[in-house]
Amino acid sequence: MPTLPSPGRDGLLQALDAWFDDGRFAGELARRIAWRTESDGGSVPDTLAGYLREEIAPALQALGFVCALHANPDPRGGPFLVARRVEDPALPTLLTYGHGDVVNGMAGRWQEGLDPWTLTPRGDRWYGRGTADNKGQHTISLAALAQALRSRGGRLGYNVTVLLETGEEAGSPGLHAFAQAQREDLRADLLIACDGPRVSARQPTLFLGSRGAVNFTLRVAARDRAFHSGNWGGVLANPATLLTHAWAALVDAHGRIRVPELRPAGIPAEVRAVLRDVPVGGAPDDPALDADWGEPGLTPIERLVAWNTLEVLAMEAGAPARPINAIPPSAVLHGQLRFVVGTPWRDLGAILRRHLDAAGLPQVRVEVGMEAAATRTPVSDPWVRWAADSIERSCGRAPAILPNLAGTLPNDVFSELLGLPTLWVPHSYPACAQHAPNEHLLAGLAREGLRIMGGLYWDLGEPGAAPWRRTG
């Protein structure tokens, strides 16, 4: 005779284990991976709307959500899905977010026998484009929400709004304008979302925001063609030489930022406290850390999530694939600033211009490109302790708490524009190969992720247990 599930929270976690173990999670994820929802190719394929309309909306409608598909106000971005489930307007509202788009599948570059659009389990690794970023993660989140709803007899004790976009991998074009226009429908009291990696596969993680990012270009255009290096070397300025000195004026030989305005004033004590003993790397697929790289006096995790970095993304002068004996006419470097809260990132162009002029390099042009803000819910916010306790109850291990992800997410839409405390619970890990061939989700981590999210959704509905405070 089969054992009946236990009632309450423990019964929910048992139901989620069973849902994973009998293959229903794999079946749902496989169907979603098959959608070719690439958004980073400069176009908006029909599959983006199809994924929301035919895959996600029916699953949410079955749970009592009212779904609306919205066009993107920016023609570069795909549509949005807003799904609302209102039990009582007087109750608090949870907002959750995910994205249905993925990066280029890179078919033909994966390991033999793997296809980006087919979920392929190999041991604990489940391969496929979007398994880690973000279809696997929002499948975990929505499945746990569905099971929590069933375990509570169809009533959660709070309202839920789901926002799914389809342009995150293209920089979320239109998301800010859309959220501004839909403020009323997106009004909520808390964001819980799933994206990004844990600090390691073994360590549950809770992060509260993200570092910001600004991409920029340094360019030297000296003349309209190359000139022979023997005939003209020594009397013509070499753009590549000027460019390398420009970068050296910004960053020293150990990766330390030389621009005072781009260096944080310090690391808050509460941030240092939660980062104490949080590891970086150490897994088989992780690179070895360079001990003498970056800001001195900081731990690796402080350098990664609590400090700023300037990085070269690409650079070129002449013809690297086939050098010739000539002074190149121009040189270009594409750089990036990753930064924490408090950095004057909106003034980056002017800051770089002043610093390069002071270094005697007025020939170097500065062009600022993509920008994204840095955000951070305070570590002292009551929601942080509440979430950490819930996660520990569900998986038996306390999570690492990061004040912000080292990477960048559009969290400012939620924390700044909508004014919400933001809790991010990732179900991927650093070596998942997201944005590369062989992207994968760890099955054990996904199973644990279902328990973590189920526990959070259950605990939100416990009377008086969650620190709800209406945001207006």
N, C-alpha and C positions, 0 to 999 in steps of 0.2 A: 504494500500500500504506500503510495507516494507521501512524502512528508510535506505537510502544508506550511507555507511560509509564515514566519512570525508576523504579528501585527506591528504597526508603527514603523519607526525609523529602521530597525533591524530588518523588518520584513521588506522594506523598500530596497535596502542594500542587497538582500538575497535575490529579489526579483531582478535587479540590475545584473548581478552575477549570472543568473540564468539566461537573461536576454543576450548577454555576450556569449556564454558558453554554448548555447544551442545554435549559434550561427546567425541569429537575426541581425546583430550589429554588422557583421561582415557582409551580409546580403544588402543591407541598406547602403553601406559605404560603397560597395562595388557598383551599385546602380548610379551613385552620384559621381564617382570617379569617371564613369563612362561619358559623362557630359564634357565636351571639349570647350571649356569656358575660359579660353585664353583672352586676357585683356591688355597685354603689354605689347601688342603688335601694331599699334597706331590705328586700330579700327574697333568698331563695336559689333562683334558678331551676334547673330540672332540667338545663339545658344545661351547668351547671358540672360535674356528675358525668359527663354524657354526653361532654364534651370529654376528660376524663381517661380514661374507660373505653373510648370508641370511637375516639378519635384518637391519644392519646399512648401508652397502654398497648400496643396492638398493635405500634407501631413499635419500642418498647423490647423487647418479648417476642421480636421477630424477631432481636434482637441478643443474646439469651441472658439478659435481665433477668427476674427474678422480681418481678412487680408486685402490689401490694396497695393497694386503695382503702380509705381510712379516713374514717369520719364525723368531723365537726368536734366537739370537745367544747363549743364555743360555738355555740348555735343561730343566731347572727347570721352565721356564716361558712360557706362552702362546704367540700366535702371535700378531702382530701389524697391524693396519689398518692406512694407510696414504692416505688421500683424499685431492686433490688439485683442486682449482677452480681459474684459472688465467684469469682475465679480461684483463690485460695488464701488461707485465713484468715491465713496468716503474712505476706502482702504488705500494704503500706500501702493505704489507702483514700482515694479522692477523693470528696468530696461536691459535687454541683452542684445549683443551685436555680433555679427560675423560677416564674412565675405565669401561669395560663391565663385569668384573669379580666381584664376590661377595664372602662373607665368607660362611662357612657351613650353610645350611638352618635350621638346628636344628629342623627338623620336629618332631612333637609330643610334643614339649615343648612350643608351642604357646598357646594362649588362645583358649578355646573351639570354634570351628567353623572357625579357621584361619589356612590357609595352606601357607607356605612360598612362594610357586610358583603360587599362585592365588591372584590377586589384589582384596582386599576385603574392600570396603568403609564402615566405621562405623562412621557416622557423619562427622566431619571434618578430621578424621584420615583415611588414605588409607594404609592398611596393605599389606606387602609383602616384601620378601627379595630383597633388591636393590632399594626399593622405595626412600630411603634417600641416599644410598651410593652404586652405583652412577648412576643407571639407570634413576631414577627420575630426577636427576640433569642434566645429559647430554641430556635427552629427552626435558627438558625445553629449554636448550641452543640451540639445533639443530632445534627445532620447531620455536623458535623465529627468528633464522637465516633464515629459510625458508620463514616465513611470511615477514620479512624485505626485502628479495629478491623480493618477489612478489609485495610488496608495492612500491618498487623502479623500477618497470617495468622490472625486470630481470637484473638490473645492480646496484651493490652496491657502486661502486666507489673505491673499494680496492679488493685485492685478499684475499682468505681464504684458510688456510690449517688446516685440522682436523687430530689430532693424537689420536687414541683410542688404549689403551693397554688392556691386559687381565691378568695381573699378579700383579696389585697393592696390592691386599690383601695378596699376598705372598711376599711382599717386593720389587716389581718391578724388579725381576731378569732380567738382559739383557737390561733394558731400557737405561742405560747410554751408553753401548757399541753400541746399535742400533742407538741412537741419534747421536753419534759420526760418525758412518758409513754413516748416512743419513743426514748429516749436510746440504748438498745442497738442498735436497727436503724439509727440515724443516726450511730453512732460512726464517726469518720473522722479523718484526719490533716491534711487541707487542704480548704478551700473555694475553688473557682473558679466564679464565676457571672457572668451577663451581664444588666445592667439599667442604666438611667440613660443620660445622654448623654456623649459625648466632650466635651472642652473646645472643640473645633471639628470640623467635618467633615473637615478636612485632617489632624488630629492624632490618631494612635492614643493611647489613654489607658488608664492603669491606676490604679484608685483602691482604697484599702485599708480603707475603712469609710464612715461617713456622719455628717453632722451630725445631732444630735437635734432634736426638735421638741416643743413643748408649746403647745397651743391654750388660750386662756383668754378669759373674758368680763369686761368691766367694765360695771357696771350701776348706774344711779341711778334709783330709783323714788321720787319726791317726794310724789306724790298720785295720786288715782284718776282725775282727769280734767284736761283743759286749762282754762286760764282766760285771758280776754281780756287781751292784752298792754298795751292802753291803760288798762284799769281796774285791773290788778294788777301791771304791770311796775314793778320797783323795790322791791317789798315781798315778792315771792315768788321764792325761789331757782329759777333756771333749770337743770334737769338737764343740758341740753346744754352750758351754760357750765361746770358742774362737771366734766363728762366730758372736755371739751377741755383743761381745766387738769390733769386727772389724767393724760392722755396726755403733755402737755407736761412733767409732772414726771418721766416715765419716759424720754422721748426728746427731744433738742433739735431745733431747726429744721433741722439738717443730718443727722439720722438717727443721731446719736451717743447711745449708751445712757448714761443718767444714774444708773443704779442700780449702785453699786459691786460688789455681789455677783454681778451678771450680766455683768460685764466680765471676760474672760479675764485671767489673770495676765501673759500674754505669749505670744509665738509661739516654740516651740522652734527652736533653730538648725537642726536637721536638716529641719524642716518648711520653714523659710524657704529652705533651700538647694535643695530639690527644686522649690519653687514659683518660683524665680527664672526670669524670662523666659517664664513660661507666660502666654499671652494670654487676654483675656476679650473676647468679642464680636468685631465686625469683619466678620462675614458679612453679605450683603445683607439678610437678614431679621432681623438682630439689632437691638435698640434701641441708640441712642447712650448711652454711659455718662455719668452726671452726675459730673463731676470733683470737685465739692465736697460729695459725699454720702458719709456713713459715717465711720468712724473715721479721723482724720487720721494721716498718717505711715505708712500702709500702702499697698501696691500694690493694684490692683483684685482680683487673684486672692487676695491675703491677706484682703481684706475679705470675699470671697465664700466661701472654704472654711476659713479659719483663724481667724475671728472670730465673734462673736455678733451677731445682729440682732433687734430688736423691730419687728414690722410690723403695721399695721392691715390686717385682711382685709375688714372691713365695719363700718359704723356707721350709726346711724339715730336721729333724734329728730323728733317731729312727723310730718308727712305730706309727705315730700320731693317726691312727684309732684304735690301740690296744696297748697302752703303756705297756712295760714290765720293770721290775726292773733291768735295765742294762744301762751301759754307752755306748752310740751309737758309732760305729766305725768311723762314718763320719758325716758331715753336709754340706748342700749346700744352698746357697741363690742366687736367680736370681734377679738382680737389673737393674735399668735403669736410665740413665742420660738424662733428657730433657734440652736443652740448647739453648741460643740465639747466634746471630752472635758475633764473637770475642772470643768464648771459644776454648781453645786448645784441641778439642775433639779427634783429631787424636792421641794424646799422652795419652789418658785416661788410658791405661794399665800401662804405666810407672808412671803416676801421682799417681794412686792408690797403686802401689807397693811401691813407696817411702814413701807415707803417712802411710801405714800399717807397714812398717819396722820401721819407726820412732816411731810408737806407740807400738813397741815390739811384733809385731804379724807376724813374718816371716813365720809361719806355714800356713797362709791363702794364698791359690793360687788365682790368678786373671786370668780370661779368658774373653777376649773381643769377642762379637758376632756381631750381626747386627748393622750397622752404617748408619746414614743418616745425611746429612749436614743441617745446619741452613742457612736461606736466608732471605733477607729483601730488597725490593725496597725502596729507600729513601722516607720518607713521603713528602719531598719537591719536588719530581718529578712532573712535570706538568701533567702527566697522572693521578695522584691521584686526584687532584682538578677537572679535567675534568670528571672523572668517578663519583665522588661524586655528582657533579652538575647534571649529566645525570640521576643518580639514583633518586635524589630528584625530578626532573621534572617528572619522570615516576610514582612515588608512593606517592608523596606529603610529604615525610619525609626524612630528611637528614640521611645518613647511619652512623653507627659507623665505624670508620676507625681504623683498627688494623695493627700495623707494621708487625705483623706476627701472624699466627694461633698458638694457644697453642699446638696443635698436630703437626704431621709431614706429609709432602707430598713430592714427588720427585721434588720439585720446583727448586732445583739446576740444574737439567737438562736444564731448560729454562733460569734461571737467570744467571748461571755461564757458562755452556757449550755452550749455544746458545746466551748468552749475551743480553737477552731481559728484558725490564721492565715487571713486572708480576702483573696482577690484578686478584684477585680471588673473585668471587661473589657467596656466598653460598646460597642454597635454602632449607637447612635443619635447625634443631634447636637442642639445646643440649640434650633434652629428647626424641629424635627420636628412641632410642633403636637400633641404628646401631650396628652390630656385636652381637646382642642378639636376643632372641625370641621377637616377636611382633614389629619388625622394621616397621616404618610407615612414611609417608609423610603427612604433613598438606595440605589439599586441598586449603585453603585460601592462604597459603604461596606460593604454586605452581602457583596459578593464578597470584599473584603479581609478582612472579619470571619471568613469561612470559613477563609481561609488562616491568620489569626492563631490561631483556636481549634484548627485542625488541628495547627499547629506546637506549641502548648502540650500537647495530648494526646499527640503523638508524643514530645516531649522529656521528659515525665513518665516514660515507659517506658524511657528510655536508662539502662542500668546505671551507677550511680554519678554520674550527671549532675545529678539533681534532689536538692535538700537535704531529702529525707524524714527526718522524725524522729517516731517514734511518740508519739502523745499519750496513750497508755494505753488 
